[in-house]
Amino acid sequence: MNLVYLNVLSDNKVALNLYRKLGFEFEGELRERIYKNGKYHNLIVMSKKGRKIQYENWFYK
C-alpha cells in the first residue's frame, strides 16, 4: 500500500485533529460537497504515505 486517503467534513474538528496526530496531511478541500442538516458542508481530503508492498506476478512464473 503506497497511499491511504480519507475524506472528513470540515467542521469535524475532533476527527481532523485525530487524523493530523496519526500523520495524515492536508491534500485539499472540496467545497459544498455534502448536504447535511439543511446546508452544504465542505469536505477535507487528507492522505498518509504508506509502505510499499511488492506484489509477485504469479502469471509469469
Phi, psi and omega per residue, in radians:
M1 nan 2.197 -3.086
N2 -1.724 -0.588 -3.056
L3 -2.568 2.350 3.051
V4 -2.021 2.323 3.123
Y5 -2.307 2.819 3.133
L6 -2.588 2.823 3.040
N7 -2.100 2.421 3.136
V8 -2.526 2.528 3.102
L9 -1.120 2.443 -3.062
S10 -1.141 -0.406 -3.139
D11 -1.586 0.074 3.109
N12 -1.589 1.332 -3.038
K13 -1.123 -0.618 3.139
V14 -1.087 -0.833 3.138
A15 -1.140 -0.733 3.129
L16 -1.038 -0.765 3.118
N17 -1.143 -0.695 3.109
L18 -1.094 -0.826 -3.118
Y19 -1.104 -0.666 3.076
R20 -1.081 -0.758 3.126
K21 -1.109 -0.515 3.131
L22 -1.453 -0.008 3.056
G23 1.745 0.088 3.098
F24 -1.312 2.523 -3.130
E25 -2.024 2.612 3.125
F26 -1.149 2.237 3.087
E27 -1.846 -0.700 -3.115
G28 3.068 3.116 -3.122
E29 -2.304 2.223 3.094
L30 -1.741 1.954 -3.010
R31 -1.348 2.352 3.060
E32 0.858 0.887 -3.102
R33 -1.644 -0.419 -3.075
I34 -2.060 2.284 3.068
Y35 -1.809 2.028 -3.054
K36 -2.547 2.341 3.106
N37 0.940 0.703 3.034
G38 1.435 0.113 3.082
K39 -2.593 2.854 -3.142
Y40 -1.529 2.549 -3.136
H41 -2.231 2.598 3.069
N42 -1.418 2.646 -3.140
L43 -2.020 2.230 3.114
I44 -1.678 2.340 3.066
V45 -1.845 2.219 3.123
M46 -2.242 2.683 3.127
S47 -2.519 2.847 3.101
K48 -2.497 2.311 3.088
K49 -1.224 2.350 3.100
G50 -1.865 -3.078 3.074
R51 -1.509 2.569 3.123
K52 -1.374 2.397 3.093
I53 -1.892 2.235 3.104
Q54 -1.484 2.092 3.125
Y55 -1.653 2.371 3.056
E56 -1.473 2.475 3.100
N57 -1.672 1.677 -3.060
W58 -1.279 -0.281 -3.101
F59 -1.280 -0.434 -3.030
Y60 -1.999 0.463 3.109
K61 -1.401 nan nan
